[in-house]
Amino acid sequence: MAMYNDKGLPLATALRETLSRGYSLDIFGRDLLAGLIVSLVALPLSMALAIAVGLAPQYGIYTAIVAGIVTPLLGGSVTQVSGPTAAFVVIVAPIIAQYGLRGIIITEIMAGLILIVLAWARLGRFINFIPYPVTTGFTSGIAVVLGTLSLNDLLGLGIQKLQGSYIDKVLLLLQHLSDMRWQEASIGILSLIIMCTGKYITPRVPSVVLAITVATLFGIAFQHAGIDVATIGNRFTYETAEGVVRHGIPPLTPTFHFFGGEGMYAWPNHAELRLLLMPAVVIAALAALESLLSATVSDGLSHTRHDPNAELAAIGIANVLSGFASGMPATGAIARTTTNIKSGARTPLASSMHAILIMLYVLALSPVISYMPMASLSALLVLTAYNMSHYRQFYRILTIAPRQDIIVLLACFGLTVFVDMVAGVSVGVMLAALLFWATAGGMGMTGIIEELTLKLKRISSSSLRATTYRVDSLEDMVAAFEHYRDQSDYMVGWIDHMAKGDDIGRGIFEAASHMVLDEGGEALDDFKAPKSRFSIPFMLPGFLLNRYSMALYNKWRFKKYSAWRQAELVSFSHFFHPLDRVGRWNRLYGRRGFFQYQCLLPETPDIVAQLRTLLSAIHRNGLFSFLAVIKYHREGKGMLTFPKRGYSVSLDFPNTRRVRKMLPQLDEWIADHGGRVYLAKDATLSPELFYAMYGEKANDWYNVIHDLDPGAKFTSLMSERLGWKQRA
């Protein structure tokens, strides 16, 4: 398990954890073997990805070296491998086409700084909250674009630049099909076949290594036979320090440059920063998502646990350094990570070794590397596109997911393919956010929630320090809420609804805040859920709860508490769930059941008078509430969220004809005073009053569910009563 650092920037948690258990010669041998195998896979892929975005192959190698060494040493995953990945192709290629190498350098450095800030703020775990249809949509879109772009070199079509929109590129490929070179196509297709079937031929040798080796030998044989084949050597050139132009890739290690002076590393101006900020945000989000997803996969395969914040910090630093080394954006690579684990990696040093070996290959074998055919590298990109397409997940969402998920999926996919990835991710997240807020408090009308992630409040003790005292009037009750609202975690008031006249609104006020162990709170491990003191054995006769019995109970409870403020330690079950001390308490209400009516009035200068009018109106109808609770609320965020700044009153009424007649009258009075009722407890609200209470947000919400379900296939008794599916 990775160690967690509570202060400062979390760094090297995985390395420190593994080395603390000891490092032997046997572990070193396993790490070295894993690094060797991964390096043979990563070398051609790094070059292929650089070529795919419009750069020379050495820039992909520089990224693999810098990110491959830095990230495992500083990160939070034991076996993850980082470097350039196919996920960046769609966003990096347009930046390079428009702003050149300088543009992508500035963008990835900004992205790296964003990632470092996210790690410092401990936001690593929240990256996983990006909705699944969004990630599937844009990764599938990336796969389609990457696979399409790779066809040029795979088939030897000879197109110098694939420019324009996606449709333009497809049309250009179709126009040049007649120019297909058989030698390129044969090497490319052969490479692709070996990559797909090599594991059955040589299980111990990665299929990619076998395919690239065979393709290179075929390329050399073709060239000796006088048949021209496009290779790294005859496609790319570099200039030596002496000014000599040579073919292939330079046998050099990455060189770091820093901002200052003129040229490529001149300080970026305001216009550059403004234009590249949004792409940097998207690259940061994608790098974070891919890294943490890859780390999660690594955990499952290697039975470890990663530190998400340390991993974000490491990949952020790696991107900054990669930018200073003229590299590309980097992130965690799932395929290389999987290969690393299956090859026997034991510590983060295995990942760093793979990058060091790549550096040695460049220094010693750059002339040999130059013979690699372009078609075989394109075949590797096609295979990568296939692996990242998530076509099974894509099809699954289309066939079984709710309509809103399908809309988000297709929007992300379509915009990524036909516009760009910035638009795909941005619109996808906004659509997902819109659907989230339509679902939150949306009474189930947006579909069935299959999976839910909750953000919990971290506490160290199951105890609360509660202050409880009685208040003699409604004015005193509201004053208590105003006094404690900024100094307590929770507040609630019990109202003696049987009291009338000047005593109306009197009751018990409670405020509570979480304790910590140092203050005497009970440890969480010692907490045990309380058992009911007794249980109601059967449905009681309805007449037992009447105005006389409730008056006696309320008077007893009111007198039980002192007017002096009493502070004591209580468990959160005692504070939050007092009724649970009586088992099957609902049987107290008898077979006829009861209405739980909860309404909210906005906070205004005359809120006390409005609450008094509400309670008095119930008395005038000759009715009373079994249980009356008052709470203070702050503004909610959802479209149909019940809370807004004000006071809610929850009332329990017997299920009688008189009550059913009174509740619509209360609804109308609440609506006239700018309030609303809690839909989850409502049984009588009319469509007109619903829209009057929830205003424009209700109309916005209705438009969302109408677009999601125009055929009104998903309904409920409430939706039929309120006309949600029939409203024109």
N, C-alpha and C positions, 0 to 999 in steps of 0.2 A: 504494500500500500504506500502510495506517495505521501511524503510529509507535507503538511500545510503550514505556511508561514502567515501569521496573523497580521504582521506589520510590514510596511514597505512593499517593494516589488518582489513577488515570489519568483525565485530563480533556482534552477538546478535541483529541484526537489527529487526528481527521479534518480538522478545520478548519485546524490548523497544517500538516498535510501538504499540503492543497490550496493554501493561500495561499503556502506556500513555493515553489510553482512559478509564482507570479505571478497577478495578477488584473487582467483587462483590461475595457474597456468592452463588448466583444463577449460575454465570459463573463457580465458583469452583466446584459446584455440577455437572454441565454438563461435565466439564473436567474430573472429577473423574470417572463418569460413562463411558465416552469414554475410559479412560485409563484402567478401569476394563475389558471392553469387548475386547479391543485390546490385553491386557496381556494374556487373556485366549487363544487367537489365536496364539500369538507370542511364548508362552512358548513351546508347542510341536513342532512348526516349527523350532525354534532355535535349539532344541535338534536333530531333524531329519536332519538338514543341517550339524551339526557337525558330526553326525554319517556317513552321506553320503561322507564326505571328509576323513574319516578315523580317526576321533578324538572321544574322549569320549563326551557324551552329555553336560557335564558341560561347555565345552569350548564355545559352542554355546550360552549357557546361559550368560556366562561372557560378550560375545560380545553384546548380547541384552541389558544387564544392562548398560555397559559403554557407548556404542554408543547411546542407547536409552535415557540416561540422558543428555549426553554432547551435542549431535547434536542439539536438539530443543532449548536448552538454548543459544547456541552460533550461531545458523544458521539463515538463511534468509527466511524460510518458516514457516507459521503460524501453519499448521496442519500436516506436514510431519512426518512420523515415520521411524526411521532408525534402522538398525540391520543387522544381517547376511541374505544374500539372495541367492537364487538358482543360480543366475548368476555367482557366484564365484566357484561353485562346480567343474566345468571342469578344471579350472586353479589351484585351491587350492589343489585338491586331488593329482595330480602328484608331487607337491612340497612337500607335507607331506610324500608321499610314498618314495621320494628320499632323502629329507633332514630332515624329521621329524618336530616336533613342532617348533624347533629352526629356521628352514628354513622359515616357514610361518610367524613367529614373525618378523624376519629381513625384509622379503619382505613387509609386511603390514606397518611396520614403515617407510620404504623408500617410499612406495606409499603414505602414509599420508603426508610426507614431500613434495613430489612432488605436491600434491593437495594444500598444504598451499602456495607453491610458485606460483601456477597457480592463486590462489585467490589474492595473493598480487600483481600479475601482471595484475589483472583485466581481466582475460581471460575466465571467466565463460560463457559469452554469445557465445563464439566461439566453445564450446563443441558441440553445436547443429549442427555444420557444418559437423559432421561425416555423410557420405551419408546414406540414408535410407536403401538401399540394404545391406550395411555392417552390420548395427545394426540388421536388420531382419535376415540376414544369420547366424550371430554368436549366437543370442538368440535362434533361432530355432534349431541350432546345439546343444546348451547347453541343450535345452529341450529334445532332442532325447537321449543324453547321460545320463542325469539325470533320465529320465523315464526308460531307460534300466537298469541302476544300481539298481534302486529301486525294480526291479522284484525279486531280490534274497530274501530279507526279506518279501516282499509282499506275495510270494508264499511259503515261508519257505523252500527254496532249500538247505539251510545249507552250502553254499559255504563260506569258511573262508575268502578268498581274491580274488577279481576279478582283475586279473592282465593282462598285455599285451595290445595289441591294441584293438580297438573297436570290430573288427571282432573276435579276440580271446575271448573277453568277451561274445559276443553273442553266439559263439560256446560252451563256457563253460556253459552258462545258458541252452542251448538246451540239452547238455549232462546230466544235473542234473534235467531235468524235471521229470524224473521218481522218484526222491527223494522228490518230493513235499509233504509237510506235510499238511494234510487236515485241521487241526485245525488252522494253521497259515494262510492258504489260505482263509479259511472261514471268519476269523476275518478281514483279509486285504480287501477282496472283500466287506464284509458287511460295513466296514468303508468307503470304496470308494463310495458305493451306498448312504450311509447316507450323506456324504459330498456333493454329487451331488444333492440330493433331500431334504436335511434337511430344506432348506429355505421354502419349501412348508408345512413341518410338524410343525415346530416351528419358525415362521418368526422372533421372537424377540431374539432367541438364535442363535449365529453363528453356521453354520453347522459343522465346524471343532470341536468346543467344544462339540457339541452333539455326533459326531462320536467317538471322543477320549474317552468320558465318557462311551458310550455304549460298545466300544471295551475293555476298562479297566474292566468293570463289567463282560463281557464275559470271559476275561482272568483270572480274579479271580475265576469265576465259574469253568472254565476248570481245574485250578490248584487244587481246592478243590475236584474235581472229579478224581484227579490223572492223568490228561492229561497234559503233559508238553507243555508249551507255552513260546516262547522266549519273554522276557520282558527286560526293562532297568535294572531291578534289577539282573536278572541272567546272563545278557550279560556283564555288566560293573562292575568294582570294583574300590575302591580307598583306600588309606592308610591314617589313621589318624595320628595326631602328635605323638601319643604313639606307632606308628608302627603297629596298628591293621588293618587288611584288612577287609573292609566291602563292601557289595554289593550296587549297585545303584549309586546315585550321592551324593557328599559331601554337607552337609547343611551349606555351607560357602559362604560368599560374595567374590567378586573378590579381589585378593591381587596384589598390584603393585610391580613389580621388575624393576630395571634399570640396564643398562649395567655396568659391572665391575666385577672383580673377575673371577671365573671359572664357568664351567657348562653351563646351558641353556642361561644365560645372559652374557656370556663372550663377550668382544668386538669382533664384526665380523672382520675377516681378509679380505685382498684385494681379494682373490680368491672367498670368499663367496659373497662379494658385486658385483663382476663382473658377477658371474653366476646368481645371483638373480635380477640384475638390469632390464633386459627386462621383466621378469614376474611382477616386481614392476611397471614398466611403464604401462603395460597392465591392471593391477589391478587399478592403478590410473585412467586410461582412462575410464575403465568400471565403477568404483565408481562414477566418475564425470558424466558420461552419464546417469547412472541409477538414481542418485540423482536428477539431473536437470530434467530428464524426469518425475520422480515421482512428483517433485515439480510443474511441469507444469500441470500435471493431478490434483494435489491438488488445484492449482489456479482455474482451470475450475470448480471444484466441490464446492469450498468454496468461490468463487468470491473474491479471494485475489490476491496479486502479490508478488512473491518471489524475493529475492535479490540473484542472482546466485553466486556472489563472496563470500558473507557471507556463503552461503550454502556449497560452496567448502571448505572454510576455516574450517567450523565446522566439516565436514565429514573427512577432513584431520587430524584435532586434534583428533577426535574420533578414527581414525585408529591408530594413534600413541599411544594413551592411551590404546586402545584395545590390541595392541601388548605388551605393558608393563604389561597388566593384563592377558597375555597368551590367548587372544581371537583370533578370526578370522577377516578377512577383513569385513568391514561394508559399507553399502550404503543405500540410500533411498529405501523403500519397497512400491511398488505401492498398493499391496493388503491390507497391514496393514494400509497404509495411507487412502485408501478408507474407510475401516472399521472405522477408527478414525473419519473421517468426518461424515459418516452416523450415527455414534453413538452420535453425538452432540458436538464434540470438538470445543472449541472457541479460545484457545490460545496454544502456544507451551508447556505450562505446562502439557497439557493432554498427550502429547507424553512422557514427562519425568515421569509422574505418572505411565504410563504402565510399564516402566522399574523398577521403585521402587517397584511396586506390584509384578513383577517377582522375584525380590530379596527377598521379603517377603515370596513368595511361597516356594522358595528354603530353606529358613531358617526354615519354619514351616511345610512344607508338603513334604519334600524330601522322606520320606518312602512311601507316597501315590504315588508320581510321579514314583517311582521305579516299580510300577505295570503296567505302560503303556506298551502295547504290541508293539514289534518291527514292526509287520505287519501293525498296525494302523499308525505308524509314516511313514512307507514306502508308505502307501496309500496317506498320506498327500503330500509326495514328488511327487507321480504320478500326483495328482491333480495340484500341483504347476507347474510341467513340462507341463501339458496340457495348463494351463493358460498362460504360457510364450512362448508357441510354435509359436504364431502368425500365425497359419496355414492359416487363411483367407488372411492375408497380403502376406504371402508366395505364395499362389496360385494366388493372384491378380498380383503380379509381374511377375510370370511365364506366365500368360495369356495375359497381356496387356502392360507390360513395354517394353522399347527398349531393343534390344539385349545386349547392354553393361551392363545394370542393371541386366539382367538375369545372365550374366557371373560373375559379382561381387557377386551376391547373392549365386549362386551355389559354387563358389570358397570359400567364407567364410563359408558356411554351411558344405561343404565337408571336408575342412581342420580342422574345429572345431571338427567334429565328428571323422574323421579318423586319424588326426595327433594330434593337440592340439589347444587350443584357442589362444595361442600366435601366431602361424602360421596363424590361420584363420583371426585374426584381422589385423596382420601386412600385409599379402598379400592382404587382402580385401581393406585396406586403400591405399596401393600402386597401386592396380588396379584402384581404384576409382580416385586416383590422376592422373594416366596416362590418363584415359578417360576424366577427367576434362580438362587437358591441350590439349587433342586432340579436345575437344569441343570448348574451348576458341579460337576464331578466326578460327574455323574449317569449316566455311561456311555452317553450318547446316547439314553436312554429317554424323554426329554421331546420328542423330535422332531429334525428336521434344522435346524441353525443356519445360516441363510442369510446373516447379517451379524453381524460381531463387531467391537467396539471395544475396544482394549487401552489401558490406562494404562501408559505407558513411564516408565522412570527416566531423567531428564535427566543426561547426562554430557558433559564437554567434551573427553575424551580416550579413545582406544581402549586405553590402557595401564592396567595394574593394578600396584600394588606388592604383590608376593607374598612371603610368608615361608614357607619350606619346610625341614623338618627331619625326621629319622627319630625315632621313638619306640620304645622297647624292650619295651613291654608294653601290655596293654589299659588298665591303670590310667593309664599316661602318656598314652594316646590320649584318654581321656575328660577327663583333666586339661587337655589342650591345648584341647579344645573349650570347657571352662569358662573358661579364661583368655582366649580370643579372642572369645567370643560377643558381647560388648558393644563391641568395638573394631574389628571387621572386617565388611566387607560380605558376605563369603562364606567358608565353611569346608568342607573335605572331607578325608577320610582314606582312604588306600589300605591295606588289610590284607593281610599275607602269610598267606593262609589255609593254607599248607602248614606253617607253624610250629606246634609243639605244646608241651605242658607249660607251663613258665614263660614261654616266648616267644610263647604264643598271643596274638593281637591286636596283635603288633608291626607296624609299617608306617611309612608316610610321611604326615605331617600338613601340610596347606597351608591358609593363610589369606591372603585378598587383599582389597584395597580399591581403589576407583577413584582414579586419579590425575587431577590437573588440569594444564593446560598449563604453568602457572607452576612446577610441580614437575618438569618435564621429560617430561611425558607426550606421547605421539604425537597429533598433531592428527587429528580424525575424518576430515578430507578426505584425509589421507595414508594412511588405512588401506586395505589390500588383503587380501581374503580369502586365507589361505594355501593353497597347493596341496599335494596329497598328495606325500610324499617318494617313495613307491612304492606300487604297487597289487598286491593278490593276484590273479594272473591266472586262477585257476580254483579250484574247490572242492578243498580239501586233504583227504587221507585223515583220517578221524576219529581214528585212533590217534596222530597227531602231537602232539595236545594230551593229555598224560597226566601222571600224578603226578610222573614223573621230569623231563620237560621243563619243567613248570611250577615244580617245586622249584628247578631251575637258574635259570630266569628270575627268580623271586621273590627268590632269594638275591642275584643280581646287582643287581636294582633296589634292594633294601634297602641293600646296601653302597655303592651309588652316591651316596647322600646322607649328609651329615654329621649328627652329633647336635647340632652347633651350629646355631643359627637363622640361616638365610641369607636376606637380603632382596634382591630383584631386581625389575626392571621386566619385565613380560611382557605380551603382547597378550591380549585376552580370548578369542580363539580358542585360544590355547595353553593357557589355564587351563580354559575351559569345555568344549572339544571336543578333548581330546588324542588320541582314537582317530581323528579325521579326518585325522591325519597319515599314516594307513595307508589307502589306497583299498580299498574292498570288503573291509573287515576281517572282515565276517561270514563270509567264505569260510574263515576260519581254523577254524571249528567243523565244517566238513564238511557233507555232505548231510543228516546226521541232525538238524542244528540243535541248539538249546539252549534251556533254560528260564532266564529271568531272574526270579529270585524276590526280591522286596523286601518286607521286613516292618519293623514299627516296634514298639518297646517303650517304654512311658511312662517318663519320668524319675522314678526312685525312689532312695532311699538305697542300694539294692543293685543298681543298674543294671549295674555292672561284673560282678558275679557272674552276672547273668542273661545278659549278652552272652557271657560265657565259657561258660556252660552251652549256649547256642545253638550256638556254634562247635564245642564239644566233641562235641555230639550228632551233628553231621554227620560228624566224624572217626570216631566209633564205628560209623557205618554204612559205613565204608570209602570215603567220598566226599570230594571237595574241590571248591572253586569256582575256575573259570578266573580270575575277576576278582571281588574283594571290595571294596566301597566302603562307608564309614560316613559318615553325615551327622547333623547336629543339626537338629531342627525345632521351630518354635513352633506354637501352636494355630491350626488352620484354621477357616474360617467356614462352608463349605458343608455340606449335609446328609451327603454322602458324601465329604467332603474327606479325603484320606489323612493329612495332617500333624496331629499333636497334639504337645504338648510332650514331647519324648523323642528317642530315637536310632533311625535306620533303618539297616538293613544290606541292601545289594543284592548278590546272589550269582548267578553264572552257573554252571549245571550242564549237563552233556551230557544229551541226550535219550536216557535209557536206562530199562530196566524198574526197576532199583534206585532211580533217582531218582524215578520216578513213584510208587513205593511209599513213599518217604520224605517227599515233600512234604505229603501229608495229615497225617502225624504232626507235622510242623513247624507246620502250620496249627493243630492242636489245642493244641500247647504254647503257641503265641503267644496264642491266645484265652484260655487258662487264666491267662496272666500279664497280661491287660488290654491286649494289643497288637492289631495288625491288619495285614493284608496289603494291598499296593497293587493295587487292582482292575484298573488298566490293564495290569498285567503278569501277572495271575493266570490260571492254567489248571486249577487243581485244587480250588478252594475248594468246600465243601458249603453248602447253604442254611442249615443250622443254625448253622454256624460264622460265616457272614456276619452273621447277626443278632446273634450273641453278640459279634462284634468291633465292630460299628458301633452297637449299642444302640438307644436310643429314636429317634435320628436316622434310623436305617434304617427304622423303622416309620413315622415321619413322611414320609420320602421315598417309601416304598411307597404310602402313602395318596394322595400327590399324583399319582403316575404312574397309579395305579388310577383316580382321578377323571378324569384327562386321557384315558386310553385304556382304558375299561372293557371294550372288546371285544378287547383284546390284539392289535391289528392291527400294532403296531410292536414287533418282537422282535429278538433277537440270539441267538447261540449261548450267550453268557454268561447272558442273561436266562432262557433255557430251562433251563440247568444249575442256576442259583440259584433257579428257581421264582418269579421276580418277577411273571410274568404269570399264574401259576396259583394263587398263594397265596390262601387264603380269608381 
